[in-house]
Amino acid sequence: MAKAKSGDRVKVHYTGSLDDGTVFDASANRPPLEFTIGEGQLIAGFEQAVIGMNPGESTKEKIPVKDAYGPYSDEMVLVADRKELPEGLDPEVGQMLQMHEPDGGIIILRVTGVTDTSVTLDANHPLAGCDLNFDIELVEIV
């Protein structure tokens, strides 16, 4: 039986959780996640966990911060004057906003604080600074 290797297109089912048991994502009730190992479509630790697996095999992996979304960075948090926001925008804590970069890129920001005069915006990935736990089942090597 062929083992998954870099360059293979694979299908997996997974459940991702934090150390406290909170599930942040799962493929249950959806088609399996399909990706090519080594193309960088997923976090490095997830791709590495699939290498060497046979179809039908499962594994439990703990992916450290450095191989997941990296450390949390205070430098990616900014406080903006509410006057700088688009007219009519009424931000709420937890809301996700998009900011366009001069080069055409898009940055996703999460509203983490709101006052009468300012809004605190966080550009860190919501899972930055977290070790991630995955239960992964290799369904198929396509």
A tleap script that builds the chain and sets N, CA, C and O, in Angstrom:
source leaprc.protein.ff14SB
mol = sequence {
  NMET ALA LYS ALA LYS SER GLY ASP ARG VAL
  LYS VAL HIE TYR THR GLY SER LEU ASP ASP
  GLY THR VAL PHE ASP ALA SER ALA ASN ARG
  PRO PRO LEU GLU PHE THR ILE GLY GLU GLY
  GLN LEU ILE ALA GLY PHE GLU GLN ALA VAL
  ILE GLY MET ASN PRO GLY GLU SER THR LYS
  GLU LYS ILE PRO VAL LYS ASP ALA TYR GLY
  PRO TYR SER ASP GLU MET VAL LEU VAL ALA
  ASP ARG LYS GLU LEU PRO GLU GLY LEU ASP
  PRO GLU VAL GLY GLN MET LEU GLN MET HIE
  GLU PRO ASP GLY GLY ILE ILE ILE LEU ARG
  VAL THR GLY VAL THR ASP THR SER VAL THR
  LEU ASP ALA ASN HIE PRO LEU ALA GLY CYS
  ASP LEU ASN PHE ASP ILE GLU LEU VAL GLU
  ILE CVAL
}
set mol.1.N position { 0.849 -1.180 0.000 }
set mol.1.CA position { 0.000 0.000 0.000 }
set mol.1.C position { 0.893 1.242 0.000 }
set mol.1.O position { 1.883 1.297 0.730 }
set mol.2.N position { 0.547 2.226 -0.810 }
set mol.2.CA position { 1.346 3.440 -0.936 }
set mol.2.C position { 1.159 4.347 0.275 }
set mol.2.O position { 0.045 4.540 0.762 }
set mol.3.N position { 2.265 4.893 0.745 }
set mol.3.CA position { 2.236 5.861 1.838 }
set mol.3.C position { 2.221 7.268 1.237 }
set mol.3.O position { 2.814 7.512 0.186 }
set mol.4.N position { 1.542 8.179 1.911 }
set mol.4.CA position { 1.466 9.557 1.449 }
set mol.4.C position { 2.848 10.197 1.498 }
set mol.4.O position { 3.594 10.024 2.462 }
set mol.5.N position { 3.174 10.941 0.441 }
set mol.5.CA position { 4.473 11.619 0.362 }
set mol.5.C position { 4.281 13.004 -0.244 }
set mol.5.O position { 3.219 13.319 -0.781 }
set mol.6.N position { 5.313 13.818 -0.150 }
set mol.6.CA position { 5.270 15.157 -0.720 }
set mol.6.C position { 4.930 15.069 -2.205 }
set mol.6.O position { 5.481 14.239 -2.928 }
set mol.7.N position { 4.022 15.929 -2.652 }
set mol.7.CA position { 3.577 15.933 -4.039 }
set mol.7.C position { 2.292 15.162 -4.270 }
set mol.7.O position { 1.642 15.337 -5.300 }
set mol.8.N position { 1.913 14.303 -3.314 }
set mol.8.CA position { 0.660 13.547 -3.450 }
set mol.8.C position { -0.540 14.433 -3.157 }
set mol.8.O position { -0.498 15.280 -2.264 }
set mol.9.N position { -1.598 14.234 -3.907 }
set mol.9.CA position { -2.890 14.874 -3.627 }
set mol.9.C position { -3.644 13.897 -2.730 }
set mol.9.O position { -3.808 12.725 -3.068 }
set mol.10.N position { -4.100 14.396 -1.582 }
set mol.10.CA position { -4.726 13.527 -0.583 }
set mol.10.C position { -6.068 14.100 -0.126 }
set mol.10.O position { -6.356 15.285 -0.291 }
set mol.11.N position { -6.874 13.214 0.454 }
set mol.11.CA position { -8.123 13.603 1.099 }
set mol.11.C position { -8.054 13.136 2.546 }
set mol.11.O position { -7.706 11.988 2.822 }
set mol.12.N position { -8.387 14.037 3.465 }
set mol.12.CA position { -8.344 13.708 4.884 }
set mol.12.C position { -9.599 14.204 5.587 }
set mol.12.O position { -10.222 15.181 5.172 }
set mol.13.N position { -9.951 13.513 6.655 }
set mol.13.CA position { -10.922 14.019 7.621 }
set mol.13.C position { -10.118 14.413 8.849 }
set mol.13.O position { -9.093 13.801 9.151 }
set mol.14.N position { -10.582 15.429 9.550 }
set mol.14.CA position { -9.815 15.929 10.696 }
set mol.14.C position { -10.722 16.596 11.709 }
set mol.14.O position { -11.834 17.023 11.397 }
set mol.15.N position { -10.217 16.676 12.933 }
set mol.15.CA position { -10.802 17.506 13.981 }
set mol.15.C position { -9.645 18.260 14.607 }
set mol.15.O position { -8.653 17.662 15.023 }
set mol.16.N position { -9.778 19.582 14.672 }
set mol.16.CA position { -8.747 20.422 15.283 }
set mol.16.C position { -9.240 20.962 16.607 }
set mol.16.O position { -10.358 21.467 16.706 }
set mol.17.N position { -8.392 20.854 17.635 }
set mol.17.CA position { -8.793 21.336 18.961 }
set mol.17.C position { -7.621 22.019 19.654 }
set mol.17.O position { -6.461 21.860 19.275 }
set mol.18.N position { -7.967 22.784 20.681 }
set mol.18.CA position { -6.969 23.440 21.517 }
set mol.18.C position { -6.681 22.550 22.720 }
set mol.18.O position { -7.368 21.552 22.938 }
set mol.19.N position { -5.666 22.910 23.500 }
set mol.19.CA position { -5.298 22.096 24.656 }
set mol.19.C position { -6.415 21.971 25.683 }
set mol.19.O position { -6.465 20.990 26.424 }
set mol.20.N position { -7.318 22.962 25.735 }
set mol.20.CA position { -8.420 22.888 26.700 }
set mol.20.C position { -9.600 22.056 26.181 }
set mol.20.O position { -10.630 21.947 26.846 }
set mol.21.N position { -9.437 21.464 24.971 }
set mol.21.CA position { -10.475 20.618 24.400 }
set mol.21.C position { -11.427 21.335 23.453 }
set mol.21.O position { -12.253 20.689 22.808 }
set mol.22.N position { -11.328 22.650 23.357 }
set mol.22.CA position { -12.195 23.409 22.455 }
set mol.22.C position { -11.920 23.016 21.008 }
set mol.22.O position { -10.781 23.101 20.547 }
set mol.23.N position { -12.956 22.587 20.291 }
set mol.23.CA position { -12.824 22.233 18.878 }
set mol.23.C position { -12.974 23.512 18.063 }
set mol.23.O position { -13.989 24.200 18.169 }
set mol.24.N position { -11.954 23.837 17.240 }
set mol.24.CA position { -12.019 25.041 16.420 }
set mol.24.C position { -12.388 24.752 14.972 }
set mol.24.O position { -12.779 25.667 14.247 }
set mol.25.N position { -12.275 23.505 14.537 }
set mol.25.CA position { -12.680 23.141 13.178 }
set mol.25.C position { -12.718 21.620 13.068 }
set mol.25.O position { -11.992 20.909 13.763 }
set mol.26.N position { -13.584 21.141 12.178 }
set mol.26.CA position { -13.694 19.701 11.921 }
set mol.26.C position { -14.317 19.507 10.552 }
set mol.26.O position { -15.082 20.345 10.076 }
set mol.27.N position { -13.980 18.393 9.929 }
set mol.27.CA position { -14.518 18.096 8.603 }
set mol.27.C position { -15.738 17.177 8.670 }
set mol.27.O position { -16.263 16.779 7.630 }
set mol.28.N position { -16.189 16.841 9.857 }
set mol.28.CA position { -17.369 15.984 9.998 }
set mol.28.C position { -18.548 16.622 9.273 }
set mol.28.O position { -18.720 17.840 9.299 }
set mol.29.N position { -19.345 15.800 8.636 }
set mol.29.CA position { -20.528 16.255 7.895 }
set mol.29.C position { -20.183 17.119 6.682 }
set mol.29.O position { -21.032 17.845 6.165 }
set mol.30.N position { -18.944 17.033 6.240 }
set mol.30.CA position { -18.504 17.718 5.023 }
set mol.30.C position { -17.668 16.724 4.225 }
set mol.30.O position { -17.230 15.707 4.762 }
set mol.31.N position { -17.446 17.015 2.948 }
set mol.31.CA position { -16.518 16.166 2.196 }
set mol.31.C position { -15.120 16.279 2.814 }
set mol.31.O position { -14.812 17.282 3.458 }
set mol.32.N position { -14.276 15.266 2.626 }
set mol.32.CA position { -12.920 15.349 3.170 }
set mol.32.C position { -12.173 16.544 2.594 }
set mol.32.O position { -12.447 16.986 1.478 }
set mol.33.N position { -11.236 17.053 3.362 }
set mol.33.CA position { -10.356 18.131 2.917 }
set mol.33.C position { -9.382 17.555 1.897 }
set mol.33.O position { -8.747 16.534 2.160 }
set mol.34.N position { -9.256 18.191 0.748 }
set mol.34.CA position { -8.358 17.710 -0.306 }
set mol.34.C position { -7.254 18.744 -0.528 }
set mol.34.O position { -7.533 19.933 -0.684 }
set mol.35.N position { -5.996 18.283 -0.541 }
set mol.35.CA position { -4.868 19.178 -0.759 }
set mol.35.C position { -3.676 18.398 -1.281 }
set mol.35.O position { -3.645 17.170 -1.208 }
set mol.36.N position { -2.699 19.115 -1.805 }
set mol.36.CA position { -1.464 18.493 -2.279 }
set mol.36.C position { -0.377 18.737 -1.234 }
set mol.36.O position { -0.084 19.881 -0.887 }
set mol.37.N position { 0.215 17.655 -0.739 }
set mol.37.CA position { 1.251 17.757 0.280 }
set mol.37.C position { 2.455 18.503 -0.293 }
set mol.37.O position { 2.952 18.180 -1.372 }
set mol.38.N position { 2.903 19.497 0.450 }
set mol.38.CA position { 4.106 20.235 0.058 }
set mol.38.C position { 3.848 21.525 -0.690 }
set mol.38.O position { 4.787 22.275 -0.957 }
set mol.39.N position { 2.596 21.804 -1.039 }
set mol.39.CA position { 2.289 23.048 -1.752 }
set mol.39.C position { 2.034 24.222 -0.818 }
set mol.39.O position { 1.827 25.344 -1.279 }
set mol.40.N position { 2.046 23.978 0.490 }
set mol.40.CA position { 1.877 25.059 1.448 }
set mol.40.C position { 0.455 25.579 1.565 }
set mol.40.O position { 0.239 26.706 2.009 }
set mol.41.N position { -0.513 24.767 1.171 }
set mol.41.CA position { -1.915 25.185 1.264 }
set mol.41.C position { -2.412 25.165 2.712 }
set mol.41.O position { -3.371 25.857 3.054 }
set mol.42.N position { -1.760 24.378 3.551 }
set mol.42.CA position { -2.136 24.233 4.954 }
set mol.42.C position { -0.930 24.545 5.819 }
set mol.42.O position { 0.184 24.694 5.316 }
set mol.43.N position { -1.156 24.644 7.122 }
set mol.43.CA position { -0.021 24.859 8.012 }
set mol.43.C position { 0.950 23.687 7.889 }
set mol.43.O position { 0.546 22.542 7.686 }
set mol.44.N position { 2.233 23.999 8.016 }
set mol.44.CA position { 3.290 23.005 7.784 }
set mol.44.C position { 3.132 21.767 8.661 }
set mol.44.O position { 3.309 20.646 8.182 }
set mol.45.N position { 2.811 21.949 9.906 }
set mol.45.CA position { 2.691 20.812 10.816 }
set mol.45.C position { 1.608 19.833 10.416 }
set mol.45.O position { 1.756 18.628 10.621 }
set mol.46.N position { 0.520 20.330 9.848 }
set mol.46.CA position { -0.571 19.460 9.395 }
set mol.46.C position { -0.098 18.628 8.219 }
set mol.46.O position { -0.290 17.412 8.200 }
set mol.47.N position { 0.525 19.279 7.229 }
set mol.47.CA position { 1.014 18.553 6.052 }
set mol.47.C position { 2.025 17.485 6.465 }
set mol.47.O position { 1.974 16.359 5.970 }
set mol.48.N position { 2.935 17.829 7.360 }
set mol.48.CA position { 3.959 16.881 7.796 }
set mol.48.C position { 3.342 15.668 8.496 }
set mol.48.O position { 3.860 14.556 8.395 }
set mol.49.N position { 2.237 15.889 9.204 }
set mol.49.CA position { 1.584 14.791 9.922 }
set mol.49.C position { 1.034 13.732 8.970 }
set mol.49.O position { 0.952 12.557 9.328 }
set mol.50.N position { 0.657 14.142 7.761 }
set mol.50.CA position { 0.055 13.215 6.801 }
set mol.50.C position { 1.112 12.374 6.082 }
set mol.50.O position { 0.828 11.259 5.644 }
set mol.51.N position { 2.330 12.909 5.961 }
set mol.51.CA position { 3.396 12.182 5.266 }
set mol.51.C position { 3.676 10.857 5.979 }
set mol.51.O position { 3.857 10.815 7.196 }
set mol.52.N position { 3.708 9.785 5.198 }
set mol.52.CA position { 3.989 8.453 5.737 }
set mol.52.C position { 2.747 7.668 6.132 }
set mol.52.O position { 2.846 6.500 6.507 }
set mol.53.N position { 1.575 8.299 6.052 }
set mol.53.CA position { 0.338 7.594 6.406 }
set mol.53.C position { -0.163 6.778 5.215 }
set mol.53.O position { 0.061 7.148 4.062 }
set mol.54.N position { -0.830 5.687 5.497 }
set mol.54.CA position { -1.529 4.883 4.497 }
set mol.54.C position { -3.011 5.253 4.528 }
set mol.54.O position { -3.517 5.643 5.580 }
set mol.55.N position { -3.720 5.141 3.396 }
set mol.55.CA position { -5.168 5.372 3.412 }
set mol.55.C position { -5.833 4.488 4.468 }
set mol.55.O position { -5.511 3.307 4.605 }
set mol.56.N position { -6.764 5.086 5.207 }
set mol.56.CA position { -7.455 4.380 6.280 }
set mol.56.C position { -6.794 4.552 7.637 }
set mol.56.O position { -7.408 4.250 8.660 }
set mol.57.N position { -5.557 5.029 7.669 }
set mol.57.CA position { -4.858 5.247 8.941 }
set mol.57.C position { -5.263 6.575 9.560 }
set mol.57.O position { -5.654 7.517 8.869 }
set mol.58.N position { -5.158 6.622 10.890 }
set mol.58.CA position { -5.440 7.840 11.647 }
set mol.58.C position { -4.249 8.158 12.526 }
set mol.58.O position { -3.472 7.275 12.890 }
set mol.59.N position { -4.117 9.434 12.862 }
set mol.59.CA position { -3.052 9.862 13.755 }
set mol.59.C position { -3.550 11.011 14.608 }
set mol.59.O position { -4.462 11.742 14.222 }
set mol.60.N position { -2.942 11.159 15.764 }
set mol.60.CA position { -3.186 12.315 16.635 }
set mol.60.C position { -1.874 13.094 16.661 }
set mol.60.O position { -0.817 12.547 16.977 }
set mol.61.N position { -1.959 14.370 16.326 }
set mol.61.CA position { -0.768 15.207 16.261 }
set mol.61.C position { -0.953 16.478 17.066 }
set mol.61.O position { -2.013 17.103 17.025 }
set mol.62.N position { 0.081 16.858 17.798 }
set mol.62.CA position { 0.123 18.159 18.476 }
set mol.62.C position { 1.081 19.015 17.661 }
set mol.62.O position { 2.260 18.687 17.527 }
set mol.63.N position { 0.572 20.102 17.122 }
set mol.63.CA position { 1.375 20.976 16.271 }
set mol.63.C position { 1.721 22.220 17.079 }
set mol.63.O position { 0.836 22.986 17.462 }
set mol.64.N position { 3.016 22.419 17.338 }
set mol.64.CA position { 3.419 23.572 18.141 }
set mol.64.C position { 3.197 24.888 17.391 }
set mol.64.O position { 3.102 24.920 16.164 }
set mol.65.N position { 3.119 25.955 18.157 }
set mol.65.CA position { 2.881 27.297 17.630 }
set mol.65.C position { 3.714 27.588 16.390 }
set mol.65.O position { 3.193 28.104 15.401 }
set mol.66.N position { 5.002 27.263 16.432 }
set mol.66.CA position { 5.902 27.614 15.321 }
set mol.66.C position { 5.545 26.908 14.018 }
set mol.66.O position { 5.862 27.412 12.941 }
set mol.67.N position { 4.891 25.751 14.095 }
set mol.67.CA position { 4.480 25.011 12.899 }
set mol.67.C position { 2.992 25.198 12.591 }
set mol.67.O position { 2.443 24.554 11.697 }
set mol.68.N position { 2.350 26.097 13.355 }
set mol.68.CA position { 0.923 26.375 13.138 }
set mol.68.C position { 0.799 27.808 12.603 }
set mol.68.O position { 1.209 28.083 11.475 }
set mol.69.N position { 0.240 28.716 13.402 }
set mol.69.CA position { 0.031 30.096 12.946 }
set mol.69.C position { 1.014 31.074 13.567 }
set mol.69.O position { 0.830 32.287 13.465 }
set mol.70.N position { 2.059 30.555 14.210 }
set mol.70.CA position { 3.093 31.414 14.767 }
set mol.70.C position { 2.676 32.043 16.083 }
set mol.70.O position { 1.543 31.887 16.538 }
set mol.71.N position { 3.623 32.762 16.687 }
set mol.71.CA position { 3.333 33.401 17.974 }
set mol.71.C position { 2.402 34.600 17.810 }
set mol.71.O position { 2.319 35.201 16.739 }
set mol.72.N position { 1.712 34.929 18.881 }
set mol.72.CA position { 0.872 36.117 18.905 }
set mol.72.C position { 1.790 37.331 18.942 }
set mol.72.O position { 2.768 37.345 19.690 }
set mol.73.N position { 1.489 38.345 18.146 }
set mol.73.CA position { 2.324 39.541 18.075 }
set mol.73.C position { 1.528 40.778 18.472 }
set mol.73.O position { 0.544 41.133 17.824 }
set mol.74.N position { 1.965 41.424 19.543 }
set mol.74.CA position { 1.320 42.666 19.974 }
set mol.74.C position { 1.453 43.754 18.906 }
set mol.74.O position { 0.642 44.679 18.855 }
set mol.75.N position { 2.474 43.645 18.055 }
set mol.75.CA position { 2.689 44.641 17.005 }
set mol.75.C position { 1.612 44.592 15.925 }
set mol.75.O position { 1.497 45.512 15.115 }
set mol.76.N position { 0.824 43.519 15.914 }
set mol.76.CA position { -0.239 43.387 14.917 }
set mol.76.C position { -1.594 43.867 15.450 }
set mol.76.O position { -2.636 43.632 14.838 }
set mol.77.N position { -1.556 44.540 16.595 }
set mol.77.CA position { -2.763 45.114 17.187 }
set mol.77.C position { -2.644 46.631 17.081 }
set mol.77.O position { -1.621 47.211 17.444 }
set mol.78.N position { -3.705 47.266 16.579 }
set mol.78.CA position { -3.663 48.718 16.470 }
set mol.78.C position { -4.951 49.327 16.986 }
set mol.78.O position { -6.016 48.709 16.955 }
set mol.79.N position { -4.825 50.548 17.457 }
set mol.79.CA position { -5.989 51.292 17.923 }
set mol.79.C position { -6.228 52.402 16.911 }
set mol.79.O position { -5.355 53.235 16.668 }
set mol.80.N position { -7.414 52.403 16.327 }
set mol.80.CA position { -7.767 53.396 15.311 }
set mol.80.C position { -8.812 54.348 15.861 }
set mol.80.O position { -9.690 53.962 16.633 }
set mol.81.N position { -8.700 55.592 15.449 }
set mol.81.CA position { -9.709 56.592 15.782 }
set mol.81.C position { -10.976 56.231 15.007 }
set mol.81.O position { -10.904 55.928 13.816 }
set mol.82.N position { -12.110 56.258 15.658 }
set mol.82.CA position { -13.369 55.894 14.980 }
set mol.82.C position { -13.629 56.769 13.760 }
set mol.82.O position { -14.327 56.344 12.840 }
set mol.83.N position { -13.080 57.982 13.735 }
set mol.83.CA position { -13.248 58.883 12.595 }
set mol.83.C position { -12.560 58.331 11.340 }
set mol.83.O position { -12.906 58.717 10.224 }
set mol.84.N position { -11.576 57.419 11.521 }
set mol.84.CA position { -10.849 56.838 10.394 }
set mol.84.C position { -11.617 55.687 9.730 }
set mol.84.O position { -11.250 55.239 8.644 }
set mol.85.N position { -12.664 55.219 10.374 }
set mol.85.CA position { -13.440 54.105 9.835 }
set mol.85.C position { -14.420 54.607 8.778 }
set mol.85.O position { -14.807 55.775 8.785 }
set mol.86.N position { -14.819 53.715 7.870 }
set mol.86.CA position { -15.806 54.103 6.857 }
set mol.86.C position { -17.096 54.612 7.507 }
set mol.86.O position { -17.530 54.106 8.542 }
set mol.87.N position { -17.688 55.609 6.886 }
set mol.87.CA position { -18.929 56.179 7.393 }
set mol.87.C position { -20.017 55.107 7.454 }
set mol.87.O position { -20.174 54.313 6.526 }
set mol.88.N position { -20.751 55.095 8.542 }
set mol.88.CA position { -21.841 54.151 8.697 }
set mol.88.C position { -21.429 52.826 9.336 }
set mol.88.O position { -22.288 52.017 9.688 }
set mol.89.N position { -20.125 52.597 9.487 }
set mol.89.CA position { -19.663 51.349 10.108 }
set mol.89.C position { -19.825 51.459 11.615 }
set mol.89.O position { -19.317 52.395 12.232 }
set mol.90.N position { -20.525 50.513 12.201 }
set mol.90.CA position { -20.730 50.475 13.649 }
set mol.90.C position { -20.064 49.211 14.178 }
set mol.90.O position { -20.724 48.183 14.325 }
set mol.91.N position { -18.761 49.273 14.468 }
set mol.91.CA position { -18.019 48.067 14.837 }
set mol.91.C position { -18.470 47.475 16.172 }
set mol.91.O position { -18.864 48.179 17.102 }
set mol.92.N position { -18.390 46.130 16.218 }
set mol.92.CA position { -18.713 45.390 17.433 }
set mol.92.C position { -17.583 44.417 17.719 }
set mol.92.O position { -16.958 43.901 16.793 }
set mol.93.N position { -17.317 44.164 18.988 }
set mol.93.CA position { -16.279 43.214 19.379 }
set mol.93.C position { -16.583 41.855 18.751 }
set mol.93.O position { -17.707 41.361 18.832 }
set mol.94.N position { -15.576 41.262 18.129 }
set mol.94.CA position { -15.719 39.973 17.470 }
set mol.94.C position { -15.942 40.086 15.971 }
set mol.94.O position { -15.760 39.115 15.236 }
set mol.95.N position { -16.335 41.264 15.519 }
set mol.95.CA position { -16.586 41.484 14.093 }
set mol.95.C position { -15.278 41.385 13.308 }
set mol.95.O position { -14.224 41.800 13.790 }
set mol.96.N position { -15.354 40.835 12.097 }
set mol.96.CA position { -14.199 40.735 11.214 }
set mol.96.C position { -14.314 41.818 10.144 }
set mol.96.O position { -15.376 42.004 9.550 }
set mol.97.N position { -13.216 42.526 9.904 }
set mol.97.CA position { -13.171 43.588 8.901 }
set mol.97.C position { -12.028 43.312 7.931 }
set mol.97.O position { -11.099 42.569 8.245 }
set mol.98.N position { -12.107 43.917 6.752 }
set mol.98.CA position { -11.035 43.807 5.766 }
set mol.98.C position { -10.406 45.179 5.568 }
set mol.98.O position { -11.088 46.203 5.531 }
set mol.99.N position { -9.079 45.164 5.441 }
set mol.99.CA position { -8.360 46.394 5.131 }
set mol.99.C position { -7.540 46.126 3.871 }
set mol.99.O position { -6.872 45.097 3.770 }
set mol.100.N position { -7.591 47.041 2.921 }
set mol.100.CA position { -6.853 46.875 1.675 }
set mol.100.C position { -5.468 47.502 1.806 }
set mol.100.O position { -5.325 48.646 2.237 }
set mol.101.N position { -4.456 46.731 1.428 }
set mol.101.CA position { -3.079 47.227 1.438 }
set mol.101.C position { -2.804 47.963 0.134 }
set mol.101.O position { -3.488 47.733 -0.863 }
set mol.102.N position { -1.803 48.850 0.133 }
set mol.102.CA position { -1.471 49.585 -1.091 }
set mol.102.C position { -1.139 48.673 -2.280 }
set mol.102.O position { -1.374 49.045 -3.429 }
set mol.103.N position { -0.587 47.466 -2.002 }
set mol.103.CA position { -0.215 46.557 -3.090 }
set mol.103.C position { -1.392 45.710 -3.579 }
set mol.103.O position { -1.221 44.837 -4.431 }
set mol.104.N position { -2.586 45.969 -3.040 }
set mol.104.CA position { -3.770 45.234 -3.460 }
set mol.104.C position { -4.117 44.074 -2.548 }
set mol.104.O position { -5.193 43.490 -2.679 }
set mol.105.N position { -3.230 43.726 -1.627 }
set mol.105.CA position { -3.501 42.636 -0.685 }
set mol.105.C position { -4.599 43.015 0.298 }
set mol.105.O position { -4.949 44.187 0.443 }
set mol.106.N position { -5.128 42.017 0.961 }
set mol.106.CA position { -6.183 42.237 1.940 }
set mol.106.C position { -5.724 41.697 3.293 }
set mol.106.O position { -5.190 40.591 3.388 }
set mol.107.N position { -5.938 42.486 4.323 }
set mol.107.CA position { -5.646 42.068 5.694 }
set mol.107.C position { -6.978 41.900 6.414 }
set mol.107.O position { -7.840 42.777 6.355 }
set mol.108.N position { -7.139 40.769 7.092 }
set mol.108.CA position { -8.337 40.519 7.888 }
set mol.108.C position { -8.051 40.998 9.313 }
set mol.108.O position { -7.044 40.627 9.917 }
set mol.109.N position { -8.941 41.813 9.826 }
set mol.109.CA position { -8.805 42.367 11.174 }
set mol.109.C position { -9.998 41.947 12.019 }
set mol.109.O position { -11.133 41.902 11.545 }
set mol.110.N position { -9.719 41.641 13.275 }
set mol.110.CA position { -10.788 41.294 14.217 }
set mol.110.C position { -10.932 42.452 15.197 }
set mol.110.O position { -9.941 42.921 15.757 }
set mol.111.N position { -12.159 42.913 15.405 }
set mol.111.CA position { -12.418 43.982 16.362 }
set mol.111.C position { -12.347 43.378 17.761 }
set mol.111.O position { -13.099 42.461 18.091 }
set mol.112.N position { -11.431 43.905 18.584 }
set mol.112.CA position { -11.269 43.363 19.935 }
set mol.112.C position { -11.648 44.359 21.024 }
set mol.112.O position { -11.701 44.007 22.203 }
set mol.113.N position { -11.908 45.599 20.631 }
set mol.113.CA position { -12.317 46.602 21.607 }
set mol.113.C position { -12.967 47.786 20.919 }
set mol.113.O position { -12.565 48.177 19.823 }
set mol.114.N position { -13.972 48.355 21.565 }
set mol.114.CA position { -14.682 49.501 21.003 }
set mol.114.C position { -14.978 50.491 22.131 }
set mol.114.O position { -15.503 50.122 23.182 }
set mol.115.N position { -14.628 51.757 21.887 }
set mol.115.CA position { -15.027 52.837 22.798 }
set mol.115.C position { -15.742 53.889 21.959 }
set mol.115.O position { -15.908 53.721 20.751 }
set mol.116.N position { -16.166 54.978 22.604 }
set mol.116.CA position { -16.834 56.051 21.867 }
set mol.116.C position { -15.900 56.709 20.863 }
set mol.116.O position { -16.361 57.272 19.871 }
set mol.117.N position { -14.576 56.647 21.107 }
set mol.117.CA position { -13.634 57.372 20.247 }
set mol.117.C position { -12.673 56.486 19.468 }
set mol.117.O position { -12.041 56.954 18.521 }
set mol.118.N position { -12.549 55.210 19.846 }
set mol.118.CA position { -11.554 54.357 19.183 }
set mol.118.C position { -12.040 52.925 19.007 }
set mol.118.O position { -13.011 52.479 19.619 }
set mol.119.N position { -11.310 52.224 18.132 }
set mol.119.CA position { -11.584 50.810 17.878 }
set mol.119.C position { -10.244 50.080 17.911 }
set mol.119.O position { -9.289 50.510 17.264 }
set mol.120.N position { -10.166 48.987 18.654 }
set mol.120.CA position { -8.958 48.180 18.688 }
set mol.120.C position { -9.115 47.047 17.685 }
set mol.120.O position { -10.095 46.302 17.719 }
set mol.121.N position { -8.125 46.925 16.780 }
set mol.121.CA position { -8.153 45.946 15.697 }
set mol.121.C position { -6.953 45.013 15.817 }
set mol.121.O position { -5.832 45.459 16.062 }
set mol.122.N position { -7.195 43.720 15.645 }
set mol.122.CA position { -6.157 42.702 15.793 }
set mol.122.C position { -5.992 41.961 14.468 }
set mol.122.O position { -6.932 41.332 13.981 }
set mol.123.N position { -4.784 42.039 13.884 }
set mol.123.CA position { -4.501 41.372 12.608 }
set mol.123.C position { -3.880 39.991 12.799 }
set mol.123.O position { -3.571 39.320 11.814 }
set mol.124.N position { -3.689 39.553 14.041 }
set mol.124.CA position { -3.190 38.203 14.285 }
set mol.124.C position { -4.230 37.185 13.835 }
set mol.124.O position { -5.431 37.442 13.926 }
set mol.125.N position { -3.773 36.024 13.348 }
set mol.125.CA position { -4.712 34.931 13.088 }
set mol.125.C position { -5.355 34.571 14.426 }
set mol.125.O position { -4.677 34.587 15.453 }
set mol.126.N position { -6.648 34.246 14.435 }
set mol.126.CA position { -7.307 33.904 15.709 }
set mol.126.C position { -6.624 32.761 16.473 }
set mol.126.O position { -6.771 32.672 17.692 }
set mol.127.N position { -5.883 31.889 15.784 }
set mol.127.CA position { -5.193 30.776 16.456 }
set mol.127.C position { -3.704 31.046 16.670 }
set mol.127.O position { -2.969 30.147 17.076 }
set mol.128.N position { -3.250 32.279 16.400 }
set mol.128.CA position { -1.850 32.624 16.654 }
set mol.128.C position { -1.557 32.448 18.143 }
set mol.128.O position { -2.378 32.791 18.994 }
set mol.129.N position { -0.391 31.916 18.442 }
set mol.129.CA position { 0.023 31.712 19.821 }
set mol.129.C position { -0.498 30.424 20.442 }
set mol.129.O position { -0.265 30.171 21.624 }
set mol.130.N position { -1.194 29.615 19.670 }
set mol.130.CA position { -1.792 28.378 20.203 }
set mol.130.C position { -1.121 27.137 19.615 }
set mol.130.O position { -0.854 27.063 18.416 }
set mol.131.N position { -0.858 26.167 20.488 }
set mol.131.CA position { -0.525 24.837 20.010 }
set mol.131.C position { -1.840 24.225 19.540 }
set mol.131.O position { -2.880 24.429 20.166 }
set mol.132.N position { -1.799 23.473 18.438 }
set mol.132.CA position { -3.011 22.898 17.874 }
set mol.132.C position { -2.952 21.380 17.919 }
set mol.132.O position { -1.904 20.786 17.666 }
set mol.133.N position { -4.068 20.759 18.238 }
set mol.133.CA position { -4.171 19.302 18.287 }
set mol.133.C position { -5.085 18.857 17.154 }
set mol.133.O position { -6.175 19.400 16.971 }
set mol.134.N position { -4.630 17.864 16.397 }
set mol.134.CA position { -5.436 17.355 15.293 }
set mol.134.C position { -5.574 15.858 15.373 }
set mol.134.O position { -4.605 15.143 15.629 }
set mol.135.N position { -6.793 15.382 15.152 }
set mol.135.CA position { -7.056 13.978 14.861 }
set mol.135.C position { -7.224 13.944 13.356 }
set mol.135.O position { -8.125 14.587 12.817 }
set mol.136.N position { -6.364 13.198 12.665 }
set mol.136.CA position { -6.359 13.185 11.207 }
set mol.136.C position { -6.529 11.754 10.719 }
set mol.136.O position { -5.865 10.837 11.204 }
set mol.137.N position { -7.429 11.573 9.751 }
set mol.137.CA position { -7.606 10.278 9.084 }
set mol.137.C position { -7.327 10.488 7.605 }
set mol.137.O position { -7.967 11.319 6.961 }
set mol.138.N position { -6.365 9.731 7.059 }
set mol.138.CA position { -6.097 9.782 5.628 }
set mol.138.C position { -7.151 8.926 4.950 }
set mol.138.O position { -7.179 7.707 5.115 }
set mol.139.N position { -8.021 9.579 4.184 }
set mol.139.CA position { -9.114 8.883 3.506 }
set mol.139.C position { -8.628 8.267 2.203 }
set mol.139.O position { -8.949 7.121 1.888 }
set mol.140.N position { -7.845 9.047 1.444 }
set mol.140.CA position { -7.474 8.595 0.103 }
set mol.140.C position { -6.261 9.365 -0.400 }
set mol.140.O position { -6.096 10.550 -0.109 }
set mol.141.N position { -5.408 8.667 -1.165 }
set mol.141.CA position { -4.377 9.320 -1.969 }
set mol.141.C position { -4.959 9.339 -3.372 }
set mol.141.O position { -5.169 8.286 -3.975 }
set mol.142.N position { -5.218 10.527 -3.894 }
set mol.142.CA position { -5.929 10.668 -5.174 }
set mol.142.C position { -5.016 10.379 -6.338 }
set mol.142.O position { -5.444 10.449 -7.490 }
savepdb mol mol.pdb
quit
